[in-house]
Amino acid sequence: MSVVSLVSRYLPKFVKRTIKEKINFKLTKIMNTTNIVVAVRNRRLLNDEIDSHPPLVVEGHNVVEVKGHRFTYDYVFGKDSSNLEVYEEVVKNKIPNLFEGFNVTILAYGSTGSGKTYTMGTDYDDKIPIDQVGIIPQGIDDIFKMIESEKDDKEFVVKVSYVEIYNEEIYDLGIPKGKFQDQKNKLQICEREDKGAKELTIVEVRNLTQKVVHNTKQALQFLMKGSGRRHIGETAKNKFSSRSHAILNVLVQQTDKSTGSGKSAKFQLVDLAGSERSNTSQTSGIRLKEGTQINKSLFQLSSVIMALTSSKQSFINYRSSKLTHLLRDSLGGNTYTVMIACVNPSSTSAEETLSTLRYAHTARKIKNQPKVNMDTAAEQLKQLQKEVSMDLIAIIHYLI
């Protein structure tokens, strides 16, 4: 009979409990619990909205009021805020988390025409003024700056991939030019067990193109090519309305040159299509079908968020849509997540704005459990087992 089996059989309950508490304590050092960070961004009124008497009031840096309803968030940005300000305040401090081995997701949500794509920067162009460059280009640039500062001690590999969910089908936006139009078979989602933590499930897209990039320029060229393929259409509310959800993934892999240990982290950047009402967007035909699918997937996303914040809900149906399935890690999972709720201040969009604010307020209650994605997880477990065994042997000597 092994020492562990012998001890488990004969040790008093209080000793077993002490050992179990020690193991759980060490595991909690690896598995953090943190709430989703929520920021609200209020855009400026457009020329045709100037006389609409905006019902939205920003109070300080954390409070928004609309139609008599007040909400508190982690950050609130008024109409004069710049993309640079939003990035510096909300996102920049998450970049170091990637180099510690933690996944990070930045997600933009809001009604159509509320400024999500502008804020995220999925429409990036190298001629855009610096203060208007969105979150994605700024985040990528900071990643390569950090790599430059740590390259003497570590080796890095950065891979990018880009998908859109259009009419509940997944398309590869990063596929080589000649093959893009030949995507007859839509991409499928698959799940696999995390080798480093068997209680976690990794969700990914099968056969998705991943491109290795060596600098900011290469990564942004990949972004621009992919965004140029995204489904865009005109509605009464938005001349360049995104008709799909777009997800850009930046995978950062690092290896310590002295120890050989490795970490990897995923920077997931999500530009959701905007919720819309057919009577205000004045859509019909293909645009109406697109809008219906967008609203359906956003409803499923809302259902998952509600379930995650309900004390009575034990099962979370992430598979209810392609969007929620791909965002499994970001909502209640192994990721530091930031939601940026973009709102339209015009009176004609008051109901959509109120809905967005309620949605974001609920999302703020979600708790994630980000963990370090170590390539040497098996060695860490072995070390933990060794420490526990030594504790058990010490207890036996004490009892004898």
N, C-alpha and C positions, 0 to 999 in steps of 0.2 A: 504494500500500500504506500502511495506517495506521501510526502510530507504534507502537501496541501490537503489531500484527502483525509489524512489522519487528523490534522488540525480542524478541518471543517466538521469532522464527526464528533470530536471530543471537547473543543473549546467552548467556554461559556458563551451565552448569547450576546452579552455586552461586549465581549472581545470581538466576536464576528461583526457586530454592528459598528464598532470602531474602525475595523479594517475596511468595511464597506463604505463608511463615510469618507475615509481617506482616499479611496479609489475615486468616489464621486467628486470629491474636492479637486483632485488632479484633473479629472475629465472636464470639469467646469472651467478650468483654466484654458482648455482647448476650445470648448464650446461656449461662446459668449451669447448673451441674450440682449437684443437691442431693438428698439422700436424703429419703424420706418420713419425717416425724416420727411416732412412735407413742407414745401414752399409754395406760395401762391404768387403768381405773376399777373399783374394787371396791365394790359397793353394800352397804348394811346387810342383815342377815337380817330377813326378815319374821316376823310372829308365829308362823306355822305352821312356821317353819324354825329356831326358836331352839335346839331340842335336836338339831340335825343334825350337830353337831361339825364345823364348817367345815374342810376340808382345805387351804384357801388361806392362805398366810402372806406378808405384805408386809414386805420388808426395806428399810428406808430409803426413799429417794425414787425408786429405779430398778430394784429387784429384786423379783420375785415367785416364790414356790415353791409348787408343788402336786403332790402325790403323788410327791415325790422329784425332780421336774423343776424346775430353776431357769432363769429367763429374765431378761434385762436389757433395759430399754426407756429411752426418753428421759425419760419421766415415769411415776410410779406414784402413784395416789391411793387412800388407804385408805377404810374404811367411813365415817369421820366427815367426809370432804371435802364441801364444798358446791359447787353449780354455779358460784357466783361465783369460788371458788378455782380450779376447773378452767379457767374462761374466762380469768381473769387470768394464770394460769401458761402456758397452752398456746396460746390463740387470740388474745388481745389484741394481741400483738406482730406478728401477721400482717396486721392491718387497714391499717397504713401501706403494706404491699406493694401493696395495691389502688390507692392513690393514686400509686404509682410506675409503675403500668401492668401489674402482674403479676397473673395469675389465682391464686385461692386456693380450695382445697377442704377442707372439714371433713367427715369421714366417720365415722359411728358404726356399729360392727359388734359382734355378740355374739348369744348364744342368746336365745330368747324369754324375756321377763321379767327381763332383765339390766339394764334401766334406760337403754336407748338413747334412747327418745323423751323421757324425763325429762331426760336430759343435754342433748340437742339443743334441746329446747324447742319441738318441733313441736306440742305440746299446750298452747301458751301461752294463758294467761288473765290479764287485767289485774288480777286479784285475788291473784295469786301473790306471796308475800313476796319481797323483792328478792334474798335469798341463794339462793332456789330457782328464779329465772328462768334458763332455759336459754341455751345458746350462741347460738342464732339471734337472739332478741330483743336480747341484749346486743351482739352483733356489729352488728346493724342500727343500734342506738342510737349506737354509736361511729362508724359511717360518717357519720351525719348530724351528729354533733358535729365531725368533721374537716371536713366540707363547710362548716359554719358558720365554722370558723376560717380557711378558705382562699377564701371566696366573693368577697373583694375583688379577688383576682388571677385567679380562674378561674370559668368557668361550668360547672355540673354538671347532668347529667340522670341520674336513677336509675330503672331499670326492673326490675320483678319478674315472675317467671313461676314456675309451680308444677305439677309433674307427679307422677303415681304410676304405677308399673309393677305392675299387678295381673293375675295369671295370664298373664304374658308379653304383656300388652297395655298400651299407654300411654294414660293419660287426662289431660285438661287440668283441673287442679283450680282454675285461675284463670279459667275461662270464666264469662261473665255468668250470673246465676242462672237465667234463663229457658231458657238453651240447654244447661245442664249435663245434664239428663236426656235430651236429644236427641242425645247423642254416639253415633250409630249407627256412624259410621266412625271406627275407632281411629286415633290419630295415628301418623305414620310418621317414621322417622329419615332424615335426609339428610346428605350430606357435601359440603363445598365447600373449595376451596383458599384458604388464608390469603393475602390480597393482599400482606401485608407480609413474609411468609416462605413461599415456594412449597413448601418442604420440609415444611411443616406442613399438616395437614388439620383443618378445623373440623367438628365433629359437632354437629348441632342437630336439634330437632324441628320438622318442617314444620307451619305454620299454628298454632303455639302462641301463646296469648294472652300479650301483654306489657303490663303496666300501668305507667304513669309514676306515681311516688309522690314527694311533696315533703317528707315528714317521717316520723319514726319511727312515729307513730300510724297514718298511712295504710298503711305497709308491714305493720304488725302486724295491722291489720284484714284485709288481704289474706291474711296467713298464717292467721289464725283461720278465715276463711271457707273457705279451701282445705282446712285440716286437718279441718274439720267434714264434708267430703265424702269423706274418705279411708276406705277399707274397714277396718273394725275388727270383731273377733269374739272370742268368749270361748272359751278352752281351759282345761284343767285346770291349766296352768302360769301362765296370765295371763288375768285377767278382761277386760282391754282390750287384747288382742293385735292389733298392726298386721298386717294381712294383705297388705300391699303395701310396696314400696320407695317412699319419697317423696324428691323432689329439688326443693329451692327454689333458684332462681337469682336473684341480685341483680347486675344489670349497672350498673357505675358508669362513666359517660362524662364526660370533662372536657376543656375547651378553655381554653388559656392566652389571656387577654384581650390581652396585649401582642404575642405572636408568632403567634397563630392555630393553633399546633400542638395536636394532641389526643392523648389516650390513652384507652383503655378497658380495663376489667378485670372479670372475672366472679368473684363470690363464690358458690361452689356449696356448698350445705349438704345433706348426704345422710343421711337416717335410714333405714337398711336394716331390712327385716323380719327377725325373728330366726329363726335356724336352729332346728329342732325335731325331736323324735323322736315319732312317732305313739303309741308305747306310754306315754310319760310325759305327753304333751299330751292323750292320750285323744281324738283327733280322729277323725271319720268324716264321710262325705258331702262336703258343700261344704268344710268345714274341712280335711278330709284332702286334697282336691284342691288347696286353697290352699297347704297345707303342702308338698305335693309340688313345686309350682311354685316356691315360695320356696327350698326346698333345692336344686332343680335350678339355679336362677340363681346361688345362692351357690357351688355347686360350680364353675360356669363362671368365677365371679369368682376362686375359689381357683386354678383352672387357669391363668388369665391371670397371677396373681401369681407362681405357680411358674415359668411360662415366662419372665417378666421377670427373674427372679433366677437363671435357668439359663444357664451359659456356652455350652451346646450348642444352645440354642434360638435360631433366627434369625427365625422367623415367629411373630407374636403374633396369635392369632385373637380379636380384639376383637368380631367380629360373631357370636360363639357365643351371645350372649344380648343382649336389649335393655339390660340393666343394664351389662354390660361395654362395649357399644358407646357408651353415653352417658358412661361414665367413662373413655373413651379418653385424654382430656387429663390426667385426674387420676392415671392409673397409667402412669408412664413418659413422660409428655408435658409440655405447656406449662403447668405449674401447680405452685405450692407446695401440697403436700398434707399434711394431718394426719389420721391415723387414731386414733380413740378406741375402744379395745377395752373394751367393758363386760362385766364378768363377775359371775356369780352365785356367792356364796361357799358356798352350802349343799352338803352332802355328796351330796345327790340329783342335783346338777348338776355333779359333779366331772368327768365325762368331757367334757361340753360346754365347761366352763371350760378344761380342758387343751387341747381342740381350738382354742378361740378364741385362747389364748396362743401356741400353735404357729403359727397362721395370722398373728397380728400380728407375731410374731418374724420370719417370712419377709418380710412386707410391708416391714419396716424396711430391707431390703436394696435395695429398688427405688430407682432413680435417676431423677429427673425433670429436665427441662430448661426451666425457666420463662424466658420472654423478655418484654421490655417490648412491650406491644401498642400500637405507635405508629400513629396515623393518617397520619403523614408518613413512613412507611417508605421510600417511593420517593425522597423527598428525601435521606434518610440514605444510601441506596445510591448516589445520584448523588454525594454528598459523598465517600463512600469511594472511588468510582471516580476522582474528581478527584484525591484525595490520591495514589492509586496511580499515576495518569498522571504527576503531577508527580515522583514518585520515579523513574519510568522515564526521563523526560526528563533528570533530573539524572545518572542512571547513564550515559546516552548521551554527555552532555557530558564526563563523567569519562573514558569510554573513548576518546573522540575526542581 
